[in-house]
């Protein structure tokens, strides 16, 4: 995998866990304990960020499962949402990983992931006050 790529007016690069945890907490769980941002396997996952002027404004993590890669904890700072940054970051991941890609999408974000070829499977489920659906993309690389 390439280390970093210049795109739009920013760049995609690997991210350290402290930056990942800070962004997850700020975007996903601002009113909860910082402990909520930790995911089992974080130390084995690969963490990517989108940087503008050396500030990380979006992160996602890729975990290896037995038969696929799973995208988890995709977070973009609120002021940078709906500007195409998430699209660029997700397209980069799709280009980098071969085989199935999995994710658990908040129900309100399903249509976003469908634009990238992800399909829902199974039944929606509730967790921590949100409804999620499992999604898969079969045709990476």
N, C-alpha and C positions, 0 to 999 in steps of 0.2 A: 504494500500500500504506500502511496505517496504520503509524505509528511504533511506538507501544507500546499494549499492552492489559493491563488489570488482570484477573487470573483466579485462581481459588482464593484463596490468601493471598499470591500473588506477582504478578509482571508479566512480560510478554514484551517484549523490546526488542532493538534492534540491539546488536551486541557488537563491540568493537575486537579486532584480530587478536592482541594480546598476551594478552588474556583467553581467546580461543579456543585459542591455542597452549598456555597453561597448563592449561586443562581437558582438552584432548586428551591432553597428556602425562600428567597425573595419572591419568586414567581408562583410557586406551587403551594407553599404552606406558610405564608407570611404571618399567620396568627397562631401557628402551632410551634411547638418546641423544635429546635434545630435537629434534634434526634430523629425526627420524622423523615428527614431527607436521606438517611442512610439506607442502602439496599444491600442485602446479602450478595456477595460476589462483586461488589464495587472494585475491590482491589485487583480482580482478574479481568474486569471489563476494559474496553477501550472507550475513552471519553473524547468527544469532539466538540469544538466550539467555533462559533462564527465571531470574528473580531472586527471591530470598526475602530480605527485609530488606537489600536492596542488595548481596547476594552472588549472583554468577552460579553456579548449581548445575547447569545443563544448557545445552549448546550444540549447534547443528547448522549446517551451511553449505549454501547453495543455489547451484549452478553452472548457468549457461545453456549448453546444448548446441545443436547445429544445429536440433533439432526438439523439444526438451523441456527440462525443468528436472531437475537431478539433486541429490538430497539426499546429502550426504556427511558423514562424521565426526560422527555423532550420539553424544554422550557426556553422561552424567549422573553426578555424583559418587555414589559407592557408597552413602553414607548416605541419599541421596535417591531411590535406585532403588526401584521397586515402590510408589510413592506417587502415581502418576497424573501426575507432572510431564511425563514423556516423551509421554504421551497428549495432554495439553493442548498441548504444543509442536508435535507432529506434526499435530494437528487444525488448529491455527492456520496452519501452512504449507499444508495442503490447501485451506483457505479462501482463502488469499492468491494462489495460483498457478493459472492456467487452463492447460489442456492436459495432456499426459502428464507424470507425475512418475516419475523413475527412482531406483533405489537398488541398492546391492549389500549384501545382508543376510548377516550370519553365519548359518550354517545353523540354529543354535539359536534365532535370533530371527525366523525366517520366520513362525511362527504369530502373533507380535505384529503384524507388518505386514499379514498377511492380514485382520486385524480392521478395517483401514482401507481395504480394497478393493485392496490390492496383490496382484498375481499373479506367480508365478515364471515365468521363461522361460529357455530355454537349459539348459545343464548346470552342475551345481555345479563349482566350481574351488577349488583350494587356493592360498593366498598367505600367506606369513609365519606358517605354523603354524595357520591357520584355514581352514575350508571356507566358501565364500561361494556365494550364488546371486543372479543378477540378478532384479530385480523391477520391475514397472511398475504404475502406477495410471492408467487411461485417463480416468476421468470427473471430473477436478478441475473445479470451478466449473461 
